[in-house]
Amino acid sequence: MAHAVGYLLEDRAFVGLPKLLREEGFTVEEPFRREYLEVGHERWLEVNIYGVVRRAGEKFYVIGEAKTQLKKRDVDRFLRYLKEVERWLMGKKILPLLVTYQTSPQVRQYVRKKGLRLYFSYQFPLVSGPF
């Protein structure tokens, strides 16, 4: 059941993020989806939310994580994960973001301090497939 709730949050983000990012001046070049990045011989990193966007001529790789109830330890884990992703995207610009149903004010502040984007489920439309 927990996986189903997490996947639903990701699915809602796939549908809702393009509109929210357009409001921030981005255009979507590759649709949002779940993806695996190859980071070595038969070694892969799972990406909950992956896409490619562009703003002012610059290309960004969206790397996102969805958590039903975001905690500080999730943010720290995501920051470590981003370091690994950055090694394999070698110099490409990354647009990191987090998606959640809820989180505390302290975690919201921590996310902002770390320079990450944070989106909430209520910003996304309710969805029912196929997409």
Secondary structure as a PSIPRED ss2 file (coil, helix, strand):
# PSIPRED VFORMAT (PSIPRED V4.0)

   1 M C   1.000  0.000  0.000
   2 A H   0.000  1.000  0.000
   3 H H   0.000  1.000  0.000
   4 A H   0.000  1.000  0.000
   5 V H   0.000  1.000  0.000
   6 G H   0.000  1.000  0.000
   7 Y H   0.000  1.000  0.000
   8 L H   0.000  1.000  0.000
   9 L H   0.000  1.000  0.000
  10 E H   0.000  1.000  0.000
  11 D H   0.000  1.000  0.000
  12 R H   0.000  1.000  0.000
  13 A H   0.000  1.000  0.000
  14 F H   0.000  1.000  0.000
  15 V H   0.000  1.000  0.000
  16 G H   0.000  1.000  0.000
  17 L H   0.000  1.000  0.000
  18 P H   0.000  1.000  0.000
  19 K H   0.000  1.000  0.000
  20 L H   0.000  1.000  0.000
  21 L H   0.000  1.000  0.000
  22 R H   0.000  1.000  0.000
  23 E H   0.000  1.000  0.000
  24 E C   1.000  0.000  0.000
  25 G C   1.000  0.000  0.000
  26 F C   1.000  0.000  0.000
  27 T E   0.000  0.000  1.000
  28 V E   0.000  0.000  1.000
  29 E E   0.000  0.000  1.000
  30 E E   0.000  0.000  1.000
  31 P E   0.000  0.000  1.000
  32 F E   0.000  0.000  1.000
  33 R E   0.000  0.000  1.000
  34 R E   0.000  0.000  1.000
  35 E E   0.000  0.000  1.000
  36 Y E   0.000  0.000  1.000
  37 L E   0.000  0.000  1.000
  38 E E   0.000  0.000  1.000
  39 V E   0.000  0.000  1.000
  40 G E   0.000  0.000  1.000
  41 H C   1.000  0.000  0.000
  42 E C   1.000  0.000  0.000
  43 R E   0.000  0.000  1.000
  44 W E   0.000  0.000  1.000
  45 L E   0.000  0.000  1.000
  46 E E   0.000  0.000  1.000
  47 V E   0.000  0.000  1.000
  48 N E   0.000  0.000  1.000
  49 I E   0.000  0.000  1.000
  50 Y E   0.000  0.000  1.000
  51 G E   0.000  0.000  1.000
  52 V E   0.000  0.000  1.000
  53 V E   0.000  0.000  1.000
  54 R E   0.000  0.000  1.000
  55 R E   0.000  0.000  1.000
  56 A C   1.000  0.000  0.000
  57 G C   1.000  0.000  0.000
  58 E E   0.000  0.000  1.000
  59 K E   0.000  0.000  1.000
  60 F E   0.000  0.000  1.000
  61 Y E   0.000  0.000  1.000
  62 V E   0.000  0.000  1.000
  63 I E   0.000  0.000  1.000
  64 G E   0.000  0.000  1.000
  65 E E   0.000  0.000  1.000
  66 A E   0.000  0.000  1.000
  67 K E   0.000  0.000  1.000
  68 T E   0.000  0.000  1.000
  69 Q E   0.000  0.000  1.000
  70 L E   0.000  0.000  1.000
  71 K C   1.000  0.000  0.000
  72 K H   0.000  1.000  0.000
  73 R H   0.000  1.000  0.000
  74 D H   0.000  1.000  0.000
  75 V H   0.000  1.000  0.000
  76 D H   0.000  1.000  0.000
  77 R H   0.000  1.000  0.000
  78 F H   0.000  1.000  0.000
  79 L H   0.000  1.000  0.000
  80 R H   0.000  1.000  0.000
  81 Y H   0.000  1.000  0.000
  82 L H   0.000  1.000  0.000
  83 K H   0.000  1.000  0.000
  84 E H   0.000  1.000  0.000
  85 V H   0.000  1.000  0.000
  86 E H   0.000  1.000  0.000
  87 R H   0.000  1.000  0.000
  88 W H   0.000  1.000  0.000
  89 L H   0.000  1.000  0.000
  90 M C   1.000  0.000  0.000
  91 G C   1.000  0.000  0.000
  92 K C   1.000  0.000  0.000
  93 K E   0.000  0.000  1.000
  94 I E   0.000  0.000  1.000
  95 L E   0.000  0.000  1.000
  96 P E   0.000  0.000  1.000
  97 L E   0.000  0.000  1.000
  98 L E   0.000  0.000  1.000
  99 V E   0.000  0.000  1.000
 100 T E   0.000  0.000  1.000
 101 Y E   0.000  0.000  1.000
 102 Q E   0.000  0.000  1.000
 103 T E   0.000  0.000  1.000
 104 S C   1.000  0.000  0.000
 105 P H   0.000  1.000  0.000
 106 Q H   0.000  1.000  0.000
 107 V H   0.000  1.000  0.000
 108 R H   0.000  1.000  0.000
 109 Q H   0.000  1.000  0.000
 110 Y H   0.000  1.000  0.000
 111 V H   0.000  1.000  0.000
 112 R H   0.000  1.000  0.000
 113 K H   0.000  1.000  0.000
 114 K C   1.000  0.000  0.000
 115 G C   1.000  0.000  0.000
 116 L C   1.000  0.000  0.000
 117 R E   0.000  0.000  1.000
 118 L E   0.000  0.000  1.000
 119 Y E   0.000  0.000  1.000
 120 F E   0.000  0.000  1.000
 121 S H   0.000  1.000  0.000
 122 Y H   0.000  1.000  0.000
 123 Q H   0.000  1.000  0.000
 124 F C   1.000  0.000  0.000
 125 P C   1.000  0.000  0.000
 126 L C   1.000  0.000  0.000
 127 V C   1.000  0.000  0.000
 128 S C   1.000  0.000  0.000
 129 G C   1.000  0.000  0.000
 130 P C   1.000  0.000  0.000
 131 F C   1.000  0.000  0.000
